[in-house]
């Protein structure tokens, strides 16, 4: 069976379109042939979290932040894309944290192993925000600052 030039050209164009769609999805960080689970979490403040930030489970990267939207009530709805075989319960927490001084914010998946009610794709999980190293250091320095100010006032009145 001999194929005409038009059929060969049509097959070439369709193949090019499919490769373009796959390449575009690949560059966006989405794999067409993998199954991801999407979870949602609502925060008052995401503290600089950005889209495509990593999602970790005990330090292991298991997903990414897919998008951040503003709800009509002013809260921030974060969509998280997770790919893992680890059972995630409905009472698990998605915790915003700062992994170091230089890096941006990330989300840690804190599983609740005692809950057997597993979350499905599209469920909303609990939110939590863990203070970063700089915020913790600032909280520890606040009492020292108050003592120094009190000492300076006492020294000023003494002089």
Buried (B, 14 or more C-beta within 10 A) or exposed (E): EEEEEEEEEEEEEEEEEEEEEBEEEEEEEBEEEEEBBBBBBBBEEBBEBEEEBBBBBEEEEBBBBBEBEEEEEEEBBBBBBBBBEEEBBBEBBBBBBBBEEEEEBBBBBBBBEEBEEEBEEEBEBBBBBEEBEEEEEEEEEEEEEEEEEEEEEEEEEEE
